[in-house]
Amino acid sequence: MVDPKKPKVELPKAKEQAAVEELKKLVQERFDVQLGRFEAKDLLDEVCALIGVFYYNQALADVDEKLKLRFEMIESDLWLLEK
């Protein structure tokens, strides 16, 4: 069950619906279990609550690294412009 203390990951409706459909398809193909829309949505919510934070934090770390590299390039460019 989703922990009410954890922040809830919310997708735009169209993306959420697409994710639910993909999850239904995956479960059917892999486990030969047919989920309804509500069951698939509940499973999606559970998975997002359990592991979504790991992907979110990794995305932040990736952006941080790219920004650090970009700022180093900008500092280098500024240094070259100094007179």
C-alpha positions as CSV (number, residue, x, y, z in Angstrom):
1,M,0.0,0.0,0.0
2,V,1.2,3.5,-0.8
3,D,2.7,5.3,2.2
4,P,0.8,8.5,2.7
5,K,3.9,10.2,4.1
6,K,5.8,9.8,0.8
7,P,5.3,12.4,-1.9
8,K,3.1,11.1,-4.7
9,V,4.5,11.1,-8.2
10,E,1.9,12.5,-10.6
11,L,2.0,12.2,-14.3
12,P,-0.1,14.2,-16.8
13,K,-3.3,12.3,-17.5
14,A,-2.3,11.3,-21.1
15,K,1.1,9.9,-19.9
16,E,-0.5,8.2,-17.0
17,Q,-3.1,6.5,-19.2
18,A,-0.3,5.4,-21.6
19,A,1.7,4.0,-18.7
20,V,-1.3,2.1,-17.4
21,E,-1.9,0.6,-20.8
22,E,1.8,-0.4,-21.1
23,L,1.7,-1.9,-17.6
24,K,-1.4,-3.9,-18.5
25,K,0.2,-5.2,-21.6
26,L,3.5,-6.1,-19.8
27,V,1.7,-8.0,-17.1
28,Q,-0.4,-9.9,-19.6
29,E,2.6,-10.8,-21.8
30,R,5.0,-11.7,-18.9
31,F,2.7,-13.3,-16.4
32,D,-0.4,-14.2,-18.3
33,V,-2.4,-12.1,-15.9
34,Q,-5.1,-9.7,-17.2
35,L,-5.3,-6.5,-15.1
36,G,-8.2,-4.1,-15.4
37,R,-7.5,-0.3,-15.6
38,F,-8.0,0.3,-11.9
39,E,-5.7,-2.6,-10.9
40,A,-3.0,-1.4,-13.3
41,K,-3.4,2.2,-12.1
42,D,-3.0,1.0,-8.4
43,L,0.0,-1.1,-9.3
44,L,1.5,1.9,-11.2
45,D,1.0,4.1,-8.1
46,E,2.6,1.5,-5.9
47,V,5.7,1.1,-8.1
48,C,6.1,4.9,-8.5
49,A,5.8,5.4,-4.7
50,L,8.4,2.6,-4.1
51,I,11.0,3.4,-6.7
52,G,10.1,6.7,-8.2
53,V,12.3,8.6,-5.7
54,F,15.4,6.7,-6.9
55,Y,14.9,7.7,-10.5
56,Y,14.1,11.3,-9.5
57,N,17.3,11.5,-7.4
58,Q,19.4,10.0,-10.2
59,A,17.9,12.5,-12.7
60,L,18.9,15.4,-10.4
61,A,22.4,13.9,-10.0
62,D,22.7,13.7,-13.8
63,V,21.5,17.3,-14.3
64,D,23.9,18.4,-11.6
65,E,26.9,16.8,-13.4
66,K,25.9,18.3,-16.7
67,L,25.5,21.8,-15.2
68,K,28.9,21.5,-13.5
69,L,30.5,20.7,-16.8
70,R,28.7,23.5,-18.6
71,F,29.7,26.0,-15.9
72,E,33.3,24.9,-16.1
73,M,33.2,25.6,-19.9
74,I,31.6,29.0,-19.3
75,E,34.3,29.9,-16.7
76,S,37.0,28.8,-19.2
77,D,35.4,30.9,-21.9
78,L,35.3,33.9,-19.6
79,W,38.9,33.4,-18.6
80,L,39.9,33.5,-22.3
81,L,38.0,36.8,-22.8
82,E,39.8,38.5,-19.9
83,K,42.3,41.2,-20.9
